[in-house]
Amino acid sequence: MLTEPLMTAIWPYIFIAVAGWLATDIWRWLGVLLGNRIREDSVWLVWVRSVAIALVAAVVARLILFPTGFLETTPVALRVGAVIIGFAVFLLTRQRVLVGILTAEAVLIGGIFLLPAS
């Protein structure tokens, strides 16, 4: 059995782990149970997919236009250029996501090394 001081010290971590598990796993299990009953072309599923895509696009745009940390010191043109080149390579390689991402990262990292030291 755990001692009282140890239990008091780890209780917040146990609570966070259980609360985090409950908050996400309930929706996962509901998705598994109800997923087979939803048609792929249903209005609700199209709406959910649209919202998910919009959220991902917003996060990517925020990372490009309003970054934090070291990326904040890079020029906006470099960040936008890396995305454009990565997207072009993605399209040219028959929509291979990994190739597009690695290309954009290579352009960004290469651009950072080519920038004059300040």
Backbone as a printed PyTorch tensor [residue, N CA C, xyz], in Angstrom:
tensor([[[  0.8380,  -1.1840,   0.0000],
         [  0.0000,   0.0000,   0.0000],
         [  0.8820,   1.2450,   0.0000]],

        [[  0.4480,   2.2680,  -0.7140],
         [  1.2070,   3.5080,  -0.7860],
         [  1.0660,   4.3020,   0.5000]],

        [[  2.1330,   4.9700,   0.8650],
         [  2.0860,   5.7870,   2.0720],
         [  1.2770,   7.0530,   1.8030]],

        [[  0.8020,   7.6550,   2.8410],
         [ -0.0460,   8.8530,   2.7290],
         [  0.6360,  10.0140,   2.0170]],

        [[  1.8980,  10.3780,   2.3620],
         [  2.5390,  11.4970,   1.6530],
         [  2.7520,  11.1940,   0.1650]],

        [[  3.1070,   9.9490,  -0.1500],
         [  3.3150,   9.5900,  -1.5470],
         [  1.9920,   9.6580,  -2.3180]],

        [[  0.9450,   9.1530,  -1.7330],
         [ -0.3680,   9.1910,  -2.3800],
         [ -0.8310,  10.6340,  -2.5890]],

        [[ -0.5810,  11.4820,  -1.6050],
         [ -0.9460,  12.8970,  -1.7370],
         [ -0.1410,  13.5510,  -2.8560]],

        [[  1.1000,  13.1590,  -3.0210],
         [  1.9570,  13.7620,  -4.0330],
         [  1.5830,  13.3250,  -5.4470]],

        [[  1.1570,  12.0590,  -5.6090],
         [  0.8720,  11.5810,  -6.9670],
         [ -0.6020,  11.6710,  -7.3470]],

        [[ -1.4680,  12.0230,  -6.4150],
         [ -2.8920,  12.1020,  -6.7050],
         [ -3.2220,  13.0170,  -7.8890]],

        [[ -2.6530,  14.2270,  -7.9850],
         [ -2.9810,  15.0810,  -9.1330],
         [ -2.6270,  14.4290, -10.4740]],

        [[ -1.5350,  13.7020, -10.5240],
         [ -1.1230,  13.0440, -11.7700],
         [ -2.0730,  11.9010, -12.1350]],

        [[ -2.5090,  11.1760, -11.1310],
         [ -3.4880,  10.1060, -11.3750],
         [ -4.7890,  10.7080, -11.8910]],

        [[ -5.2280,  11.7970, -11.2890],
         [ -6.4610,  12.4550, -11.7200],
         [ -6.3510,  12.9400, -13.1680]],

        [[ -5.2160,  13.5640, -13.5140],
         [ -5.0220,  14.0660, -14.8840],
         [ -5.0350,  12.9050, -15.8750]],

        [[ -4.3760,  11.8060, -15.5300],
         [ -4.3300,  10.6530, -16.4320],
         [ -5.7200,  10.0630, -16.6450]],

        [[ -6.4680,   9.8880, -15.5720],
         [ -7.8130,   9.3050, -15.6910],
         [ -8.7540,  10.2610, -16.4210]],

        [[ -8.7150,  11.5330, -16.0770],
         [ -9.5920,  12.5060, -16.7420],
         [ -9.2520,  12.6230, -18.2210]],

        [[ -7.9750,  12.6240, -18.5490],
         [ -7.5710,  12.6860, -19.9550],
         [ -7.9920,  11.4490, -20.7180]],

        [[ -7.8890,  10.2970, -20.0850],
         [ -8.2890,   9.0540, -20.7270],
         [ -9.7950,   9.0460, -20.9600]],

        [[-10.5580,   9.4360, -19.9600],
         [-12.0180,   9.4380, -20.1090],
         [-12.4790,  10.4220, -21.1800]],

        [[-11.8560,  11.5930, -21.2060],
         [-12.2840,  12.6290, -22.1470],
         [-12.0650,  12.2100, -23.5940]],

        [[-11.0360,  11.4190, -23.8630],
         [-10.7700,  11.0400, -25.2500],
         [-11.3130,   9.6660, -25.6070]],

        [[-11.2220,   8.7130, -24.7030],
         [-11.6300,   7.3550, -25.0470],
         [-13.1320,   7.1960, -25.2400]],

        [[-13.9230,   7.9590, -24.5400],
         [-15.3750,   7.8710, -24.7200],
         [-15.7340,   8.1720, -26.1670]],

        [[-15.1380,   9.2160, -26.7260],
         [-15.4470,   9.5990, -28.1060],
         [-14.9060,   8.5860, -29.1000]],

        [[-13.7710,   7.9980, -28.7830],
         [-13.2200,   6.9590, -29.6670],
         [-14.1390,   5.7520, -29.7120]],

        [[-14.6090,   5.3130, -28.5520],
         [-15.4910,   4.1390, -28.5150],
         [-16.8270,   4.4470, -29.1820]],

        [[-17.3450,   5.6470, -28.9670],
         [-18.5850,   6.0170, -29.6630],
         [-18.3850,   6.0330, -31.1710]],

        [[-17.2300,   6.5060, -31.6110],
         [-16.9240,   6.5020, -33.0370],
         [-16.8690,   5.1010, -33.6070]],

        [[-16.2700,   4.1850, -32.8580],
         [-16.1940,   2.7980, -33.3060],
         [-17.5930,   2.1760, -33.3630]],

        [[-18.3980,   2.4240, -32.3390],
         [-19.7310,   1.8270, -32.2850],
         [-20.6750,   2.4030, -33.3400]],

        [[-20.6010,   3.6990, -33.5560],
         [-21.5360,   4.3400, -34.4780],
         [-20.9890,   4.4760, -35.8960]],

        [[-19.6820,   4.3110, -36.0660],
         [-19.0540,   4.5370, -37.3610],
         [-19.5600,   3.6500, -38.4690]],

        [[-19.9170,   2.4250, -38.1400],
         [-20.3900,   1.5070, -39.1670],
         [-21.7880,   1.8480, -39.6640]],

        [[-22.5090,   2.6310, -38.9200],
         [-23.8970,   2.9610, -39.2740],
         [-24.0220,   4.2440, -40.0870]],

        [[-22.9410,   4.9910, -40.2210],
         [-22.9950,   6.2740, -40.9140],
         [-22.5210,   6.0850, -42.3550]],

        [[-23.2870,   6.5980, -43.2890],
         [-22.8970,   6.5530, -44.6940],
         [-21.8030,   7.5870, -44.9510]],

        [[-20.8730,   7.2610, -45.8440],
         [-19.7570,   8.1690, -46.1210],
         [-20.1940,   9.4760, -46.7410]],

        [[-21.3120,   9.4690, -47.4520],
         [-21.7760,  10.6810, -48.1170],
         [-22.8940,  11.3830, -47.3540]],

        [[-23.0660,  11.0270, -46.0790],
         [-24.1110,  11.6750, -45.2920],
         [-23.7420,  13.1300, -45.0070]],

        [[-24.7430,  13.9470, -44.8260],
         [-24.5360,  15.3700, -44.5850],
         [-23.7080,  15.5900, -43.3250]],

        [[-23.9610,  14.8330, -42.2840],
         [-23.2410,  15.0160, -41.0220],
         [-21.7690,  14.6640, -41.1550]],

        [[-21.4780,  13.5810, -41.8460],
         [-20.0850,  13.1900, -41.9890],
         [-19.3230,  14.1670, -42.8790]],

        [[-19.9660,  14.6720, -43.9070],
         [-19.3410,  15.6910, -44.7570],
         [-19.0650,  16.9450, -43.9330]],

        [[-19.9940,  17.3250, -43.0590],
         [-19.8030,  18.5000, -42.2030],
         [-18.6380,  18.2840, -41.2370]],

        [[-18.5870,  17.1230, -40.5980],
         [-17.5110,  16.8190, -39.6530],
         [-16.1650,  16.8380, -40.3690]],

        [[-16.1030,  16.2410, -41.5460],
         [-14.8620,  16.2330, -42.3170],
         [-14.4510,  17.6550, -42.6940]],

        [[-15.4180,  18.4780, -43.0740],
         [-15.1230,  19.8660, -43.4370],
         [-14.5860,  20.6540, -42.2520]],

        [[-15.1820,  20.4710, -41.0900],
         [-14.7120,  21.1630, -39.8910],
         [-13.3040,  20.7000, -39.5260]],

        [[-13.0480,  19.4020, -39.6340],
         [-11.7180,  18.8810, -39.3170],
         [-10.6690,  19.4560, -40.2600]],

        [[-10.9800,  19.5140, -41.5380],
         [-10.0410,  20.0740, -42.5090],
         [ -9.8130,  21.5570, -42.2340]],

        [[-10.8760,  22.2770, -41.9060],
         [-10.7440,  23.7070, -41.6090],
         [ -9.8700,  23.9380, -40.3770]],

        [[-10.0210,  23.1020, -39.3560],
         [ -9.1960,  23.2400, -38.1550],
         [ -7.7240,  22.9770, -38.4520]],

        [[ -7.4480,  21.9520, -39.2330],
         [ -6.0550,  21.6660, -39.5970],
         [ -5.4830,  22.8110, -40.4200]],

        [[ -6.2530,  23.3300, -41.3640],
         [ -5.7910,  24.4550, -42.1880],
         [ -5.5170,  25.6840, -41.3260]],

        [[ -6.3620,  25.9280, -40.3490],
         [ -6.1650,  27.0830, -39.4680],
         [ -4.9000,  26.9300, -38.6240]],

        [[ -4.6540,  25.7430, -38.1320],
         [ -3.4460,  25.5130, -37.3290],
         [ -2.1980,  25.6830, -38.1910]],

        [[ -2.2300,  25.1440, -39.3980],
         [ -1.0790,  25.2830, -40.3010],
         [ -0.8580,  26.7580, -40.6460]],

        [[ -1.9280,  27.4790, -40.9580],
         [ -1.7980,  28.9020, -41.2780],
         [ -1.2410,  29.6780, -40.0920]],

        [[ -1.6740,  29.3510, -38.9010],
         [ -1.1670,  30.0340, -37.7050],
         [  0.3140,  29.7480, -37.5080]],

        [[  0.7270,  28.5050, -37.7320],
         [  2.1380,  28.1630, -37.5970],
         [  3.0010,  28.8760, -38.6370]],

        [[  2.4460,  29.0970, -39.8200],
         [  3.2100,  29.7630, -40.8710],
         [  3.2500,  31.2740, -40.6430]],

        [[  2.1120,  31.8630, -40.3400],
         [  2.0310,  33.3240, -40.2590],
         [  2.3600,  33.8940, -38.8810]],

        [[  2.0810,  33.1600, -37.8270],
         [  2.3220,  33.6460, -36.4680],
         [  3.0480,  32.5870, -35.6290]],

        [[  4.2700,  32.2050, -36.0430],
         [  4.9700,  31.1490, -35.3090],
         [  5.5310,  31.6580, -33.9760]],

        [[  5.9520,  30.7280, -33.1640],
         [  6.6100,  31.0680, -31.9080],
         [  7.9860,  30.4190, -31.8950]],

        [[  8.8120,  30.8350, -30.9720],
         [ 10.1340,  30.2330, -30.8340],
         [ 11.0660,  30.6490, -31.9470]],

        [[ 11.9600,  29.7390, -32.3190],
         [ 12.9760,  30.0320, -33.3140],
         [ 12.3620,  30.3520, -34.6810]],

        [[ 11.3000,  29.6940, -35.0290],
         [ 10.6700,  29.9150, -36.3370],
         [ 10.1930,  31.3520, -36.4980]],

        [[  9.9430,  32.0100, -35.3990],
         [  9.5070,  33.4100, -35.4290],
         [ 10.5960,  34.3260, -36.0010]],

        [[ 11.8470,  33.9060, -35.9050],
         [ 12.9550,  34.7340, -36.3960],
         [ 13.1830,  34.5760, -37.8990]],

        [[ 12.5170,  33.6340, -38.5240],
         [ 12.6820,  33.4370, -39.9650],
         [ 11.7250,  34.3420, -40.7310]],

        [[ 12.1090,  34.7520, -41.9380],
         [ 11.2280,  35.6140, -42.7300],
         [  9.9410,  34.8910, -43.1490]],

        [[  8.8700,  35.6510, -43.2210],
         [  7.5810,  35.0860, -43.6460],
         [  7.6960,  34.5160, -45.0540]],

        [[  8.4320,  35.2030, -45.9200],
         [  8.5760,  34.7370, -47.3030],
         [  9.2130,  33.3490, -47.3550]],

        [[ 10.1620,  33.0800, -46.4760],
         [ 10.7980,  31.7620, -46.4380],
         [  9.7940,  30.6920, -46.0110]],

        [[  9.0130,  30.9870, -44.9880],
         [  8.0260,  30.0140, -44.5030],
         [  6.9610,  29.7440, -45.5600]],

        [[  6.4490,  30.7990, -46.1760],
         [  5.4110,  30.6350, -47.2050],
         [  6.0040,  29.9440, -48.4330]],

        [[  7.2190,  30.3200, -48.8160],
         [  7.8710,  29.6750, -49.9580],
         [  8.0820,  28.1940, -49.7390]],

        [[  8.4790,  27.8140, -48.5280],
         [  8.6780,  26.3970, -48.2200],
         [  7.3730,  25.6270, -48.3580]],

        [[  6.2890,  26.2270, -47.9130],
         [  4.9860,  25.5620, -48.0260],
         [  4.5770,  25.4300, -49.4880]],

        [[  4.7680,  26.4710, -50.2670],
         [  4.3890,  26.4340, -51.6830],
         [  5.2060,  25.3840, -52.4310]],

        [[  6.5090,  25.3470, -52.2030],
         [  7.3590,  24.3540, -52.8670],
         [  7.0070,  22.9450, -52.4080]],

        [[  6.7750,  22.7760, -51.1160],
         [  6.3760,  21.4620, -50.6020],
         [  5.0570,  21.0020, -51.1910]],

        [[  4.1090,  21.9190, -51.3360],
         [  2.8120,  21.5650, -51.9250],
         [  2.9650,  21.2080, -53.4020]],

        [[  3.8110,  21.9470, -54.1200],
         [  4.0420,  21.6520, -55.5410],
         [  4.6610,  20.2650, -55.7010]],

        [[  5.6310,  19.9350, -54.8570],
         [  6.2530,  18.6080, -54.9180],
         [  5.2280,  17.5320, -54.5520]],

        [[  4.3770,  17.8120, -53.5770],
         [  3.2990,  16.8930, -53.2090],
         [  2.4220,  16.5850, -54.4260]],

        [[  2.0480,  17.6010, -55.1720],
         [  1.2110,  17.4000, -56.3560],
         [  1.9720,  16.6750, -57.4660]],

        [[  3.2520,  17.0020, -57.6450],
         [  4.0450,  16.3940, -58.7140],
         [  4.3960,  14.9320, -58.4480]],

        [[  4.3720,  14.5250, -57.1940],
         [  4.7080,  13.1360, -56.8480],
         [  3.4670,  12.3070, -56.5740]],

        [[  2.3920,  12.6270, -57.2560],
         [  1.1150,  11.8940, -57.1240],
         [  0.5900,  11.8900, -55.6920]],

        [[  0.6640,  13.0300, -55.0600],
         [  0.1110,  13.2960, -53.7340],
         [  0.7120,  12.4100, -52.6430]],

        [[  2.0150,  12.3430, -52.6360],
         [  2.7190,  11.6270, -51.5670],
         [  3.0120,  12.6380, -50.4600]],

        [[  2.3130,  12.4900, -49.3660],
         [  2.3650,  13.4560, -48.2720],
         [  3.7700,  13.5620, -47.6930]],

        [[  4.3920,  12.4400, -47.4260],
         [  5.7120,  12.4590, -46.7940],
         [  6.7330,  13.1930, -47.6570]],

        [[  6.6780,  12.9900, -48.9600],
         [  7.6210,  13.6590, -49.8590],
         [  7.4000,  15.1720, -49.8200]],

        [[  6.1450,  15.6080, -49.8280],
         [  5.8470,  17.0360, -49.7500],
         [  6.3090,  17.6600, -48.4550]],

        [[  6.0880,  16.9650, -47.3570],
         [  6.4940,  17.4880, -46.0430],
         [  8.0160,  17.5630, -45.9380]],

        [[  8.6970,  16.5060, -46.3620],
         [ 10.1550,  16.5080, -46.2850],
         [ 10.7580,  17.5730, -47.1870]],

        [[ 10.1520,  17.8050, -48.3490],
         [ 10.6380,  18.8600, -49.2400],
         [ 10.4750,  20.2340, -48.5910]],

        [[  9.3080,  20.4910, -48.0280],
         [  9.0740,  21.7780, -47.3670],
         [ 10.0470,  21.9780, -46.2120]],

        [[ 10.2900,  20.9300, -45.4430],
         [ 11.2500,  21.0340, -44.3360],
         [ 12.6530,  21.2960, -44.8530]],

        [[ 13.0460,  20.6180, -45.9390],
         [ 14.3860,  20.8200, -46.4970],
         [ 14.5460,  22.2600, -46.9930]],

        [[ 13.5160,  22.7880, -47.6470],
         [ 13.5810,  24.1720, -48.1310],
         [ 13.6900,  25.1320, -46.9490]],

        [[ 12.9000,  24.9050, -45.9110],
         [ 12.9300,  25.7780, -44.7370],
         [ 14.2870,  25.7240, -44.0400]],

        [[ 14.7900,  24.5280, -43.8070],
         [ 16.0790,  24.3850, -43.1200],
         [ 17.2100,  24.9480, -43.9850]],

        [[ 17.1610,  24.6490, -45.2890],
         [ 18.1700,  25.2020, -46.1900],
         [ 18.1260,  26.7210, -46.2170]],

        [[ 16.9250,  27.2720, -46.2310],
         [ 16.7900,  28.7300, -46.2120],
         [ 17.3150,  29.3450, -44.9410]],

        [[ 17.1080,  28.6680, -43.8270],
         [ 17.6140,  29.1760, -42.5480],
         [ 19.1460,  29.2210, -42.5570]],

        [[ 19.7690,  28.1740, -43.1110],
         [ 21.2320,  28.1490, -43.1630],
         [ 21.7990,  29.1670, -44.1490]],

        [[ 21.0330,  29.4940, -45.1870],
         [ 21.5000,  30.4600, -46.1780],
         [ 21.2590,  31.9160, -45.7710]],

        [[ 20.4120,  32.1200, -44.7460],
         [ 20.1660,  33.4950, -44.2920],
         [ 21.4270,  34.0840, -43.6960]],

        [[ 21.6250,  35.3710, -43.8920],
         [ 22.7850,  35.9950, -43.2600],
         [ 22.6370,  35.9730, -41.7300]],

        [[ 23.7320,  35.7120, -41.0530],
         [ 23.7020,  35.6690, -39.5840],
         [ 23.4560,  37.0710, -39.0460]],

        [[ 22.5540,  37.1550, -38.0720],
         [ 22.2580,  38.4800, -37.5110],
         [ 22.7150,  38.5890, -36.0840]]])
